[in-house]
Amino acid sequence: MRSFMMASWSELPRDILEEIAQKLCHNDLYHFGAVCKSWRSFYFQNLSQLPKDLPLALCYPRPYGAPILLLSCKPSSDSRKYACARNETVDRRLFLPEAADKWICGSNWGWLVMAGFRGKAVSLLNPITRCQIRLPSLEGSFCAITKAILSLDPTSYRNECIVMAVIMSTLWFCKVGGGKWKKVKGCIRDIQDVVFYEGDFYAVTKDGSLVSYSGKDPNAEANVLTSQMQRRAYTRRYLVASAGSLLQVLRVYRRRYKNLNNHHHRSYQPNINWMGAKINRTFKFEVMELVKGNSSVLRGSEGTSEINHHWCEIESLGERSLFLGYNSSMSVPASLSPNGTGNRIYFTDDHHDDHVSNFLFSNSQVRAWHDAGVFNFEEKSSKSYHPNHPTDFMPSVWFTPNPW
């Protein structure tokens, strides 16, 4: 009897792999790359040969780390348009019925953090594989999460990943697979942003104070690292880990109201009297780098030591670009930035209260307008991009595809 030896999957001829790749839909990415290392390597080396409706094919030849923008949509939408470069809107959509009527309040490691508008359910969603991970339900108020981040990739570190969220301007956390959300002990209020940096969580307040929390036990005592700055109206603060440094970004915007009774947008919803719109327009960013000293203040302790950490303003981002919004703020090299240029800040509309007001009071006479664009740090100029339909209440969000 003749014996036959089956060929290894990793030894399939290149032309056969190309035939397989051409027939993929984006939901099959996970399975294709999981077959073996050579198949995964083939995918990353041959993105240009894949169908153009694959989100990662848009990033060619930069497969991982290039942010993709999920555009704003109506709350009930079961899909999202996406774009990977300024002024480039793709005709195709990601089919995401899991995100319908969900508030996307965070994004990093290729996952979206979603909270229900009409309920307390919270979950993670990978928009490429559409894999979901349920998180503990919220016990607080309606649509309370304004920002959430993941400490680690839950795909590889599910039992170690911590979700840190800003809820009613304070910090709460839960472990993936854990039982409930917990409020950080001794947490100060007025938190505007949080980031996971060098193994710990860092949070910034409205007045610019910087506080750190243990990445393994957020309930441990916090360290207050910098003192307060002058509080300023119409600003928002972000924290970004960038090339080994921690940056604080101050976003400055103007607010005005516009009468829309005679505006063409009135025709979008004839049953709504568009008497006015609240318009936020970002026009400037200020960026500061954390300069570490030898001591810090242990919050809650007696006889605190002098704060030696301070912020130093910088005039250029060099060959890097920042991406701000409901995603965990990120810094990427120019090679992964739109048009291959650095020294830019790309921002989406994350005026949370305005979006919630739009959703809850859809017949309100005053509506909030979207505010998204790119800031040229060298020229100190800002341009809007990806204009939104006035009824697209759900804001845009950046994410980095992670099909594995």
C-alpha positions as CSV (number, residue, x, y, z in Angstrom):
1,M,0.0,0.0,0.0
2,R,1.3,3.3,-1.0
3,S,1.7,5.9,1.7
4,F,1.0,9.6,1.1
5,M,2.5,12.5,3.1
6,M,0.3,15.6,3.3
7,A,2.2,18.8,2.5
8,S,2.6,21.3,5.3
9,W,0.3,24.4,5.1
10,S,3.4,26.6,5.4
11,E,4.8,25.1,2.2
12,L,1.9,25.9,-0.1
13,P,3.1,27.7,-3.3
14,R,2.9,31.4,-3.4
15,D,0.4,31.5,-6.3
16,I,-2.0,29.5,-4.3
17,L,-1.7,31.8,-1.3
18,E,-2.4,34.7,-3.7
19,E,-5.6,33.0,-4.9
20,I,-6.7,32.5,-1.3
21,A,-5.9,36.1,-0.4
22,Q,-7.9,37.5,-3.3
23,K,-11.1,35.8,-2.1
24,L,-11.0,37.0,1.5
25,C,-13.5,39.2,3.2
26,H,-12.2,41.2,6.1
27,N,-13.9,38.9,8.6
28,D,-11.6,36.1,7.4
29,L,-8.4,38.0,8.2
30,Y,-8.1,36.4,11.6
31,H,-8.3,32.9,10.3
32,F,-5.9,33.5,7.4
33,G,-3.2,34.9,9.6
34,A,-3.7,32.3,12.3
35,V,-2.9,29.3,10.0
36,C,0.9,29.6,10.4
37,K,3.7,32.1,10.6
38,S,4.4,32.0,6.9
39,W,0.8,32.8,6.0
40,R,0.8,35.8,8.4
41,S,4.1,37.0,6.9
42,F,2.7,36.6,3.4
43,Y,-0.2,38.8,4.3
44,F,1.9,41.7,5.7
45,Q,4.3,41.5,2.8
46,N,1.6,41.5,0.1
47,L,-1.1,44.0,1.2
48,S,-1.2,45.6,-2.2
49,Q,-2.5,42.4,-3.7
50,L,-5.4,42.1,-1.3
51,P,-8.9,43.4,-2.1
52,K,-9.3,47.1,-1.5
53,D,-12.3,46.6,0.8
54,L,-9.9,45.2,3.4
55,P,-9.2,47.9,6.0
56,L,-5.6,47.0,6.4
57,A,-5.1,47.1,2.7
58,L,-5.7,50.9,3.0
59,C,-2.5,51.1,5.1
60,Y,-0.2,49.6,2.5
61,P,2.7,49.5,2.8
62,R,2.3,50.2,6.5
63,P,0.3,47.3,7.9
64,Y,0.4,47.9,11.6
65,G,0.3,51.1,13.6
66,A,-1.2,53.3,10.9
67,P,-4.4,54.7,12.4
68,I,-7.8,54.3,10.7
69,L,-10.6,56.7,11.3
70,L,-14.1,55.3,11.9
71,L,-16.4,58.1,10.7
72,S,-19.3,59.5,12.6
73,C,-22.7,57.9,12.1
74,K,-26.3,57.7,13.3
75,P,-26.8,55.9,16.6
76,S,-28.7,53.0,15.0
77,S,-26.3,52.5,12.2
78,D,-25.0,48.9,11.8
79,S,-22.0,49.9,9.8
80,R,-19.3,52.6,9.7
81,K,-17.5,54.3,6.9
82,Y,-13.7,54.5,7.4
83,A,-10.8,56.5,6.2
84,C,-7.0,56.2,6.7
85,A,-5.9,59.6,5.3
86,R,-7.0,63.2,5.5
87,N,-9.7,64.0,2.9
88,E,-9.9,60.3,1.9
89,T,-13.3,58.8,2.5
90,V,-13.7,55.2,1.5
91,D,-16.9,54.1,-0.2
92,R,-16.9,50.8,1.7
93,R,-18.0,50.2,5.2
94,L,-17.2,48.0,8.1
95,F,-20.2,46.0,9.0
96,L,-20.5,46.4,12.8
97,P,-24.0,45.6,14.0
98,E,-22.5,45.0,17.5
99,A,-21.8,48.8,17.7
100,A,-25.3,49.9,16.9
101,D,-26.7,52.1,19.7
102,K,-23.4,51.9,21.5
103,W,-21.2,54.7,22.6
104,I,-17.6,54.2,21.6
105,C,-15.7,55.7,24.5
106,G,-12.2,54.3,24.0
107,S,-9.9,52.6,21.5
108,N,-6.4,51.1,21.8
109,W,-4.7,47.8,21.0
110,G,-7.1,47.4,18.1
111,W,-10.1,47.2,20.3
112,L,-13.1,49.5,20.9
113,V,-14.6,50.1,24.3
114,M,-18.4,50.4,24.0
115,A,-21.1,51.4,26.4
116,G,-24.8,51.1,25.9
117,F,-26.9,54.3,25.7
118,R,-30.1,52.7,27.0
119,G,-28.5,50.2,29.3
120,K,-25.5,49.6,31.5
121,A,-23.7,47.0,29.3
122,V,-20.0,47.6,28.6
123,S,-18.0,45.5,26.1
124,L,-14.9,45.4,24.0
125,L,-15.1,44.9,20.2
126,N,-12.4,44.2,17.7
127,P,-13.8,45.9,14.5
128,I,-11.7,43.7,12.2
129,T,-12.5,40.2,13.6
130,R,-15.8,41.4,15.3
131,C,-14.7,39.4,18.3
132,Q,-16.4,40.7,21.5
133,I,-15.4,40.6,25.2
134,R,-18.1,41.4,27.8
135,L,-17.1,43.6,30.7
136,P,-18.9,44.1,34.0
137,S,-22.1,46.2,33.8
138,L,-22.1,49.7,35.0
139,E,-23.9,50.5,38.2
140,G,-23.8,54.2,37.8
141,S,-25.7,56.7,35.7
142,F,-26.8,56.7,32.1
143,C,-24.0,56.7,29.5
144,A,-21.5,57.7,32.2
145,I,-18.2,56.7,30.6
146,T,-16.5,59.6,28.9
147,K,-13.1,57.9,28.2
148,A,-11.7,54.4,28.6
149,I,-8.4,52.8,27.9
150,L,-6.9,49.3,28.1
151,S,-3.6,48.6,29.8
152,L,-2.7,45.6,27.6
153,D,-3.9,43.7,24.6
154,P,-6.7,41.6,25.8
155,T,-6.1,39.1,23.0
156,S,-2.8,38.1,24.5
157,Y,-3.2,39.2,28.2
158,R,-6.9,38.7,28.9
159,N,-6.3,37.8,32.6
160,E,-4.0,40.8,33.2
161,C,-5.7,43.5,31.1
162,I,-7.2,46.4,33.1
163,V,-9.8,48.8,31.7
164,M,-9.4,52.3,33.3
165,A,-12.4,54.6,32.6
166,V,-13.2,58.3,33.4
167,I,-16.8,58.2,34.8
168,M,-18.3,61.4,36.1
169,S,-14.8,63.0,36.0
170,T,-13.4,60.3,38.4
171,L,-11.4,57.1,37.7
172,W,-13.0,53.7,37.8
173,F,-11.4,50.4,36.7
174,C,-12.2,46.7,36.1
175,K,-10.3,43.7,35.0
176,V,-11.2,41.9,31.9
177,G,-13.0,38.8,33.2
178,G,-13.5,40.5,36.5
179,G,-16.7,40.9,38.6
180,K,-17.4,44.6,38.8
181,W,-16.2,48.2,38.3
182,K,-14.3,49.8,41.2
183,K,-13.7,53.4,42.0
184,V,-10.0,54.2,42.4
185,K,-9.4,54.9,46.1
186,G,-8.6,58.5,47.0
187,C,-9.1,59.4,43.3
188,I,-9.2,63.2,42.7
189,R,-11.9,64.7,40.6
190,D,-12.0,66.7,37.3
191,I,-10.1,64.0,35.4
192,Q,-9.9,64.8,31.7
193,D,-7.7,62.1,30.3
194,V,-5.8,58.9,31.3
195,V,-3.0,56.9,29.6
196,F,-1.1,53.7,30.3
197,Y,2.6,54.6,30.3
198,E,5.7,52.6,31.4
199,G,3.6,50.1,33.3
200,D,1.4,52.7,35.3
201,F,-1.7,54.7,34.7
202,Y,-1.3,58.5,34.4
203,A,-4.2,60.9,34.7
204,V,-4.5,64.7,34.1
205,T,-7.1,67.0,35.6
206,K,-8.7,70.2,34.2
207,D,-6.1,72.3,35.9
208,G,-3.2,70.3,34.6
209,S,-2.3,68.3,37.7
210,L,-0.6,64.9,36.9
211,V,-1.3,61.9,39.0
212,S,0.0,58.3,38.6
213,Y,-1.5,55.0,39.7
214,S,0.0,51.6,39.9
215,G,-0.6,49.5,36.7
216,K,-1.0,46.3,38.7
217,D,-3.1,47.7,41.6
218,P,-4.8,51.0,40.7
219,N,-6.3,51.1,44.3
220,A,-2.9,51.7,45.8
221,E,-2.0,55.2,46.9
222,A,-1.6,57.7,44.0
223,N,1.4,59.9,43.4
224,V,0.8,63.5,42.6
225,L,3.6,64.3,40.2
226,T,3.0,67.9,39.1
227,S,1.3,70.9,40.7
228,Q,-1.8,72.7,39.3
229,M,-1.7,75.1,36.4
230,Q,-4.0,77.9,35.6
231,R,-7.4,76.7,34.7
232,R,-8.5,77.9,31.3
233,A,-11.9,78.1,29.7
234,Y,-12.7,76.2,26.4
235,T,-9.7,73.9,26.7
236,R,-9.3,70.1,26.9
237,R,-6.2,68.3,28.1
238,Y,-4.7,65.0,26.8
239,L,-1.9,62.7,27.8
240,V,0.2,61.0,25.1
241,A,3.1,58.5,25.4
242,S,5.4,59.6,22.6
243,A,8.9,58.2,21.7
244,G,9.7,57.4,25.4
245,S,8.3,60.6,26.8
246,L,5.0,61.6,28.3
247,L,3.3,64.6,26.7
248,Q,0.5,66.8,27.9
249,V,-1.5,68.4,25.1
250,L,-3.7,71.4,25.6
251,R,-6.5,71.7,23.0
252,V,-7.9,75.3,22.7
253,Y,-11.2,76.0,21.0
254,R,-13.7,78.7,20.4
255,R,-17.4,78.4,21.0
256,R,-20.2,80.3,19.2
257,Y,-23.8,79.8,18.3
258,K,-25.2,80.1,14.8
259,N,-28.7,80.6,13.6
260,L,-29.6,77.8,11.2
261,N,-33.2,78.6,10.4
262,N,-32.3,79.5,6.8
263,H,-29.4,77.1,6.6
264,H,-29.5,74.2,4.2
265,H,-29.0,71.7,7.0
266,R,-32.5,72.4,8.1
267,S,-33.7,70.1,5.3
268,Y,-32.0,67.1,6.9
269,Q,-34.8,66.8,9.5
270,P,-37.9,68.8,8.5
271,N,-39.6,68.1,11.8
272,I,-36.9,69.8,13.8
273,N,-36.7,73.5,14.2
274,W,-32.9,74.2,13.8
275,M,-32.9,77.6,15.6
276,G,-29.3,77.3,16.5
277,A,-26.2,75.2,16.7
278,K,-23.4,75.3,19.3
279,I,-20.2,75.3,17.2
280,N,-16.8,74.4,18.8
281,R,-13.8,75.1,16.6
282,T,-10.3,74.0,17.7
283,F,-7.8,76.6,16.6
284,K,-4.7,75.9,18.7
285,F,-2.7,73.2,20.5
286,E,0.0,73.6,23.2
287,V,2.3,70.6,23.9
288,M,4.4,70.1,27.0
289,E,6.8,67.3,27.9
290,L,7.2,65.9,31.4
291,V,10.6,66.5,33.0
292,K,11.1,64.1,35.8
293,G,12.7,65.0,39.1
294,N,13.9,63.0,42.1
295,S,10.8,63.1,44.3
296,S,7.1,63.4,44.2
297,V,4.1,63.8,46.5
298,L,2.5,60.7,47.9
299,R,-1.2,61.7,48.1
300,G,-2.7,61.3,51.5
301,S,0.6,61.1,53.4
302,E,1.7,63.6,56.0
303,G,4.8,65.7,55.5
304,T,4.8,65.5,51.7
305,S,8.1,66.0,49.9
306,E,8.7,68.7,47.3
307,I,7.4,68.1,43.8
308,N,10.4,68.1,41.4
309,H,8.5,67.0,38.2
310,H,7.5,69.8,35.9
311,W,6.2,70.4,32.4
312,C,8.4,72.0,29.7
313,E,6.7,73.4,26.6
314,I,7.9,72.1,23.2
315,E,7.8,73.9,19.8
316,S,7.8,70.9,17.5
317,L,6.8,67.2,17.4
318,G,9.6,66.4,14.9
319,E,8.9,63.4,12.7
320,R,5.9,62.3,14.7
321,S,2.2,63.0,14.6
322,L,-0.4,62.8,17.4
323,F,-4.0,61.4,17.2
324,L,-6.4,62.6,19.8
325,G,-10.1,61.8,20.5
326,Y,-12.1,59.1,22.2
327,N,-9.2,56.7,21.4
328,S,-6.3,56.4,23.8
329,S,-4.2,59.3,22.5
330,M,-1.4,58.0,20.3
331,S,1.9,59.1,18.8
332,V,3.1,57.6,15.5
333,P,6.1,58.2,13.3
334,A,5.7,60.2,10.1
335,S,6.0,57.1,8.0
336,L,2.7,55.9,9.5
337,S,0.9,59.3,9.4
338,P,-1.4,60.4,6.6
339,N,0.5,61.6,3.6
340,G,3.7,60.5,5.3
341,T,4.2,63.8,7.1
342,G,5.0,64.5,10.7
343,N,4.6,67.4,13.1
344,R,0.8,67.2,12.9
345,I,-2.0,66.7,15.4
346,Y,-5.1,64.9,14.1
347,F,-8.1,65.3,16.3
348,T,-11.7,64.2,16.4
349,D,-14.7,65.7,18.1
350,D,-14.8,64.5,21.7
351,H,-17.0,67.1,23.4
352,H,-18.8,64.4,25.3
353,D,-21.6,66.4,26.9
354,D,-22.5,67.9,23.5
355,H,-22.9,64.5,21.9
356,V,-24.9,63.1,24.7
357,S,-27.2,66.1,24.6
358,N,-27.6,65.6,20.9
359,F,-28.6,62.0,21.4
360,L,-30.9,62.5,24.4
361,F,-32.6,65.7,23.1
362,S,-32.9,65.0,19.4
363,N,-35.7,67.6,19.2
364,S,-33.7,70.3,20.9
365,Q,-33.6,73.7,19.2
366,V,-29.9,74.0,19.9
367,R,-27.5,71.4,18.5
368,A,-23.8,70.8,18.8
369,W,-21.7,70.8,15.7
370,H,-18.8,68.4,15.1
371,D,-15.2,69.6,15.5
372,A,-12.5,67.5,13.8
373,G,-9.4,68.4,11.9
374,V,-5.6,68.5,11.6
375,F,-3.3,71.0,13.2
376,N,0.0,71.9,11.5
377,F,2.3,72.3,14.4
378,E,4.9,74.1,12.3
379,E,2.6,76.7,10.8
380,K,0.3,76.8,13.8
381,S,-2.7,76.4,11.6
382,S,-5.8,74.2,11.8
383,K,-8.0,72.8,9.1
384,S,-11.3,70.9,9.4
385,Y,-11.8,67.6,7.6
386,H,-14.4,64.9,7.2
387,P,-17.5,67.1,7.5
388,N,-20.3,65.3,9.3
389,H,-24.1,65.1,8.7
390,P,-25.8,67.0,11.5
391,T,-27.8,63.9,12.5
392,D,-24.7,61.8,12.9
393,F,-24.6,62.0,16.7
394,M,-21.9,59.3,17.2
395,P,-18.5,60.9,16.9
396,S,-15.5,59.6,14.9
397,V,-12.8,57.6,16.5
398,W,-9.3,56.5,15.6
399,F,-8.2,52.9,16.0
400,T,-5.2,50.8,14.9
401,P,-6.2,47.6,13.2
402,N,-5.3,44.4,15.0
403,P,-6.6,41.3,13.1
404,W,-4.9,38.8,15.3
